[in-house]
Amino acid sequence: MRILILIGLLLVGGSALAMAPVAGDVVVIVNKGNDNQVDKALVVKIYMGEMKTWGTGGAIAALDLPEDSSVRATFSSRILGKTVSTMKSLWSEYAFSGKAVPPKQLGSDDDIKRIVSSNKNAIGYIKASSLDDTVKAVMK
């Protein structure tokens, strides 16, 4: 009986893990006309509020998925090295002090792609399976 319960728990836990995206499942995207060199260090600076303009000019328009998104959780932990709640606290502090405005939160990958494809200064992240030719992947 104990073995059956253990197997059941492993199956349930394993399926939950299979549903959560891993780092390779998240891609950072920019507008196809954005010629800036984008690497992990730059993405971290943007999403930590340390960089507000592109090297080639223009205010950066950073985009986020909803707080309860598993893609956002993966992006925050694997790329930024922080939890979503830590990032929320950081941005609350920045907003209160007037230091910076948090990334605009959108509801879905499609919303992120729509804004990025229409705004040369936008940057966002989506699930890799949502990637199409309307945007440019700069980090996988």
Backbone as CSV, one residue per row, in Angstrom:
resi,resn,N_x,N_y,N_z,CA_x,CA_y,CA_z,C_x,C_y,C_z
1,MET,0.822,-1.198,0.000,0.000,0.000,0.000,0.869,1.267,0.000
2,ARG,1.905,1.267,0.838,2.797,2.428,0.894,3.492,2.661,-0.446
3,ILE,3.840,1.585,-1.112,4.505,1.708,-2.407,3.559,2.354,-3.418
4,LEU,2.284,1.961,-3.401,1.313,2.552,-4.329,1.123,4.042,-4.053
5,ILE,1.080,4.411,-2.789,0.945,5.833,-2.438,2.170,6.599,-2.905
6,LEU,3.355,6.040,-2.677,4.597,6.691,-3.100,4.638,6.855,-4.619
7,ILE,4.243,5.814,-5.334,4.213,5.894,-6.803,3.225,6.966,-7.247
8,GLY,2.068,7.021,-6.612,1.073,8.044,-6.943,1.603,9.450,-6.705
9,LEU,2.280,9.650,-5.575,2.853,10.962,-5.282,3.932,11.336,-6.290
10,LEU,4.748,10.386,-6.672,5.787,10.651,-7.657,5.185,11.006,-9.012
11,LEU,4.120,10.315,-9.391,3.467,10.616,-10.667,2.845,12.004,-10.661
12,VAL,2.166,12.354,-9.575,1.550,13.679,-9.484,2.628,14.746,-9.457
13,GLY,3.653,14.577,-8.639,4.741,15.551,-8.559,5.507,15.657,-9.872
14,GLY,5.738,14.536,-10.517,6.446,14.534,-11.787,5.664,15.239,-12.876
15,SER,4.335,15.058,-12.889,3.552,15.740,-13.926,3.512,17.231,-13.669
16,ALA,3.520,17.651,-12.410,3.548,19.088,-12.109,4.877,19.684,-12.557
17,LEU,5.961,18.940,-12.349,7.257,19.437,-12.786,7.340,19.497,-14.302
18,ALA,6.718,18.542,-14.969,6.757,18.539,-16.423,6.007,19.729,-17.009
19,MET,5.039,20.259,-16.273,4.256,21.385,-16.770,4.967,22.721,-16.570
20,ALA,5.881,22.802,-15.618,6.575,24.061,-15.355,7.671,24.252,-16.394
21,PRO,7.764,25.440,-16.985,8.798,25.650,-17.986,10.194,25.666,-17.374
22,VAL,11.156,25.267,-18.157,12.555,25.351,-17.735,13.218,26.454,-18.542
23,ALA,14.448,26.796,-18.209,15.112,27.944,-18.832,15.041,27.909,-20.355
24,GLY,15.233,26.751,-20.964,15.180,26.648,-22.416,13.801,26.905,-22.987
25,ASP,12.783,26.876,-22.126,11.414,27.104,-22.574,11.059,28.576,-22.623
26,VAL,11.929,29.445,-22.132,11.662,30.878,-22.101,12.632,31.573,-23.057
27,VAL,12.100,32.452,-23.896,12.949,33.226,-24.788,12.714,34.708,-24.552
28,VAL,13.786,35.462,-24.597,13.699,36.920,-24.496,13.584,37.426,-25.926
29,ILE,12.637,38.339,-26.140,12.377,38.827,-27.489,12.450,40.350,-27.569
30,VAL,12.811,40.825,-28.750,12.812,42.255,-29.049,12.189,42.433,-30.428
31,ASN,11.980,43.666,-30.794,11.476,44.027,-32.106,12.509,43.628,-33.159
32,LYS,12.053,43.217,-34.322,12.970,42.804,-35.394,13.904,43.932,-35.828
33,GLY,13.501,45.181,-35.609,14.333,46.325,-35.979,15.290,46.776,-34.890
34,ASN,15.296,46.101,-33.753,16.183,46.457,-32.645,17.565,45.854,-32.912
35,ASP,18.566,46.723,-33.087,19.919,46.262,-33.408,20.858,46.218,-32.209
36,ASN,20.343,46.413,-31.010,21.181,46.380,-29.813,21.646,44.962,-29.524
37,GLN,22.849,44.856,-28.977,23.375,43.572,-28.537,22.728,43.258,-27.197
38,VAL,21.969,42.197,-27.148,21.255,41.834,-25.920,21.794,40.510,-25.410
39,ASP,22.306,40.540,-24.178,22.762,39.324,-23.525,22.134,39.258,-22.138
40,LYS,22.457,38.214,-21.410,21.850,38.017,-20.088,22.134,39.197,-19.157
41,ALA,23.349,39.704,-19.165,23.708,40.816,-18.275,22.844,42.042,-18.564
42,LEU,22.604,42.323,-19.836,21.767,43.466,-20.195,20.318,43.236,-19.782
43,VAL,19.818,42.034,-19.997,18.443,41.710,-19.605,18.269,41.898,-18.098
44,VAL,19.253,41.433,-17.330,19.201,41.598,-15.871,19.163,43.084,-15.513
45,LYS,20.017,43.883,-16.123,20.025,45.324,-15.836,18.686,45.969,-16.174
46,ILE,18.099,45.574,-17.283,16.803,46.139,-17.680,15.734,45.771,-16.665
47,TYR,15.617,44.494,-16.347,14.547,44.031,-15.456,14.808,44.325,-13.980
48,MET,16.030,44.738,-13.648,16.329,45.161,-12.279,16.244,46.689,-12.161
49,GLY,15.863,47.355,-13.238,15.675,48.802,-13.209,16.956,49.607,-13.296
50,GLU,18.054,48.966,-13.674,19.347,49.642,-13.736,19.636,50.249,-15.106
51,MET,18.863,49.882,-16.109,19.078,50.399,-17.454,17.719,50.803,-18.028
52,LYS,17.634,52.064,-18.446,16.353,52.595,-18.903,16.339,52.962,-20.378
53,THR,17.516,53.069,-20.998,17.578,53.413,-22.420,18.503,52.441,-23.146
54,TRP,18.188,52.205,-24.406,19.020,51.351,-25.243,20.323,52.068,-25.583
55,GLY,21.348,51.321,-25.828,22.632,51.894,-26.226,22.531,52.699,-27.512
56,THR,21.622,52.313,-28.383,21.440,53.023,-29.647,20.389,54.129,-29.535
57,GLY,19.910,54.376,-28.318,18.911,55.424,-28.081,17.517,54.861,-27.927
58,GLY,16.676,55.614,-27.285,15.292,55.208,-27.080,15.062,54.607,-25.711
59,ALA,13.944,54.980,-25.106,13.583,54.449,-23.792,13.163,52.984,-23.908
60,ILE,13.711,52.155,-23.057,13.381,50.729,-23.054,11.964,50.546,-22.522
61,ALA,11.175,49.762,-23.231,9.819,49.408,-22.803,9.827,47.930,-22.420
62,ALA,10.127,47.650,-21.142,10.185,46.268,-20.659,8.775,45.769,-20.362
63,LEU,8.540,44.511,-20.697,7.228,43.898,-20.523,7.333,42.653,-19.660
64,ASP,6.328,42.442,-18.832,6.253,41.296,-17.927,4.971,40.532,-18.164
65,LEU,4.994,39.253,-17.827,3.778,38.446,-17.788,3.162,38.564,-16.399
66,PRO,1.936,38.082,-16.191,1.299,38.173,-14.874,2.118,37.485,-13.777
67,GLU,1.934,37.948,-12.554,2.688,37.420,-11.413,2.503,35.922,-11.211
68,ASP,1.349,35.383,-11.573,1.090,33.961,-11.368,1.507,33.087,-12.554
69,SER,2.161,33.678,-13.543,2.602,32.941,-14.728,3.823,32.072,-14.417
70,SER,3.769,30.807,-14.820,4.922,29.924,-14.621,6.099,30.368,-15.494
71,VAL,5.814,30.979,-16.641,6.883,31.483,-17.498,7.599,32.639,-16.793
72,ARG,6.821,33.514,-16.143,7.438,34.617,-15.393,8.289,34.077,-14.249
73,ALA,7.790,33.059,-13.564,8.556,32.478,-12.454,9.879,31.911,-12.955
74,THR,9.846,31.241,-14.090,11.064,30.686,-14.666,12.009,31.792,-15.107
75,PHE,11.489,32.803,-15.792,12.309,33.936,-16.220,12.959,34.603,-15.007
76,SER,12.166,34.870,-13.976,12.694,35.544,-12.783,13.787,34.731,-12.110
77,SER,13.553,33.449,-11.932,14.539,32.646,-11.210,15.761,32.312,-12.062
78,ARG,15.556,31.901,-13.301,16.681,31.449,-14.119,17.469,32.587,-14.746
79,ILE,16.807,33.664,-15.113,17.508,34.765,-15.774,17.923,35.828,-14.762
80,LEU,16.979,36.235,-13.915,17.261,37.317,-12.964,17.855,36.830,-11.651
81,GLY,17.691,35.549,-11.359,18.202,35.004,-10.105,17.382,35.445,-8.898
82,LYS,16.127,35.781,-9.117,15.236,36.267,-8.054,13.879,35.580,-8.173
83,THR,13.110,35.611,-7.097,11.741,35.129,-7.162,10.833,36.246,-7.663
84,VAL,9.651,35.879,-8.094,8.683,36.883,-8.546,8.351,37.826,-7.393
85,SER,8.189,37.300,-6.181,7.847,38.167,-5.045,8.993,39.116,-4.696
86,THR,10.233,38.664,-4.836,11.376,39.550,-4.602,11.386,40.678,-5.624
87,MET,11.118,40.343,-6.882,11.065,41.368,-7.931,9.918,42.344,-7.685
88,LYS,8.790,41.837,-7.228,7.645,42.701,-6.932,8.009,43.693,-5.823
89,SER,8.684,43.206,-4.809,9.117,44.077,-3.706,10.112,45.122,-4.188
90,LEU,11.050,44.706,-5.005,12.051,45.623,-5.547,11.368,46.735,-6.341
91,TRP,10.443,46.367,-7.208,9.764,47.366,-8.030,8.848,48.262,-7.213
92,SER,8.267,47.733,-6.150,7.453,48.570,-5.258,8.321,49.640,-4.607
93,GLU,9.503,49.238,-4.202,10.458,50.178,-3.594,10.876,51.248,-4.601
94,TYR,11.193,50.822,-5.822,11.581,51.765,-6.872,10.454,52.751,-7.178
95,ALA,9.242,52.230,-7.299,8.099,53.088,-7.620,7.855,54.093,-6.499
96,PHE,7.951,53.639,-5.251,7.728,54.520,-4.106,8.768,55.633,-4.052
97,SER,10.015,55.288,-4.362,11.094,56.278,-4.297,11.201,57.118,-5.570
98,GLY,10.461,56.731,-6.605,10.524,57.456,-7.871,11.732,57.087,-8.715
99,LYS,12.433,56.034,-8.339,13.652,55.625,-9.048,13.350,55.068,-10.442
100,ALA,12.285,54.317,-10.556,11.981,53.682,-11.836,10.525,53.220,-11.874
101,VAL,10.044,52.968,-13.079,8.700,52.450,-13.295,8.827,50.968,-13.640
102,PRO,8.024,50.108,-13.029,8.155,48.669,-13.298,7.779,48.318,-14.731
103,PRO,8.235,47.163,-15.202,7.825,46.709,-16.530,6.299,46.630,-16.612
104,LYS,5.779,46.927,-17.789,4.330,46.850,-18.002,3.926,45.383,-18.014
105,GLN,2.904,45.074,-17.233,2.438,43.700,-17.149,1.335,43.473,-18.179
106,LEU,1.510,42.441,-18.987,0.526,42.062,-19.987,0.004,40.668,-19.678
107,GLY,-1.106,40.305,-20.282,-1.785,39.069,-19.907,-1.305,37.783,-20.540
108,SER,-0.608,37.864,-21.680,-0.256,36.618,-22.370,0.960,36.795,-23.275
109,ASP,1.469,35.667,-23.743,2.564,35.689,-24.712,2.155,36.462,-25.965
110,ASP,0.927,36.256,-26.413,0.452,36.955,-27.614,0.444,38.466,-27.406
111,ASP,0.059,38.914,-26.219,0.073,40.353,-25.915,1.503,40.893,-25.956
112,ILE,2.427,40.134,-25.377,3.839,40.551,-25.370,4.354,40.646,-26.813
113,LYS,4.086,39.621,-27.621,4.549,39.634,-29.015,3.945,40.801,-29.792
114,ARG,2.686,41.086,-29.554,2.010,42.178,-30.263,2.689,43.511,-29.972
115,ILE,2.985,43.782,-28.705,3.620,45.043,-28.326,5.061,45.088,-28.844
116,VAL,5.809,44.006,-28.663,7.205,43.973,-29.106,7.288,44.155,-30.625
117,SER,6.390,43.521,-31.361,6.454,43.624,-32.824,6.107,45.023,-33.324
118,SER,5.404,45.792,-32.497,5.004,47.136,-32.929,5.823,48.257,-32.286
119,ASN,6.741,47.925,-31.372,7.524,48.940,-30.661,9.004,48.571,-30.713
120,LYS,9.776,49.350,-31.452,11.205,49.064,-31.635,11.978,49.033,-30.314
121,ASN,11.474,49.689,-29.280,12.177,49.766,-28.002,11.689,48.757,-26.965
122,ALA,10.758,47.899,-27.346,10.186,46.945,-26.392,11.051,45.695,-26.261
123,ILE,11.001,45.123,-25.061,11.659,43.849,-24.767,10.718,43.065,-23.867
124,GLY,10.669,41.771,-24.083,9.822,40.920,-23.259,10.344,39.495,-23.287
125,TYR,9.579,38.611,-22.708,9.931,37.193,-22.704,8.643,36.412,-22.867
126,ILE,8.756,35.273,-23.503,7.608,34.409,-23.754,8.048,32.960,-23.668
127,LYS,7.081,32.076,-23.683,7.366,30.656,-23.753,7.944,30.372,-25.142
128,ALA,8.967,29.551,-25.228,9.638,29.273,-26.499,8.666,28.774,-27.563
129,SER,7.691,27.999,-27.175,6.745,27.459,-28.158,5.841,28.541,-28.742
130,SER,5.808,29.726,-28.132,5.005,30.840,-28.651,5.775,31.696,-29.653
131,LEU,7.065,31.446,-29.804,7.906,32.249,-30.688,7.475,32.091,-32.143
132,ASP,7.412,33.223,-32.860,7.130,33.194,-34.295,7.970,34.273,-34.973
133,ASP,7.732,34.481,-36.256,8.582,35.410,-37.012,8.173,36.878,-36.886
134,THR,7.258,37.204,-35.980,6.872,38.611,-35.794,7.847,39.358,-34.890
135,VAL,8.694,38.600,-34.167,9.648,39.179,-33.220,10.999,38.478,-33.386
136,LYS,12.013,39.034,-32.729,13.363,38.456,-32.792,13.748,37.901,-31.416
137,ALA,14.123,36.642,-31.381,14.623,36.019,-30.148,16.079,36.433,-29.960
138,VAL,16.393,36.982,-28.787,17.765,37.411,-28.527,18.439,36.576,-27.460
139,MET,17.654,35.805,-26.756,18.201,34.946,-25.704,17.279,33.775,-25.501
140,LYS,17.839,32.581,-25.628,17.039,31.361,-25.432,17.536,30.603,-24.230
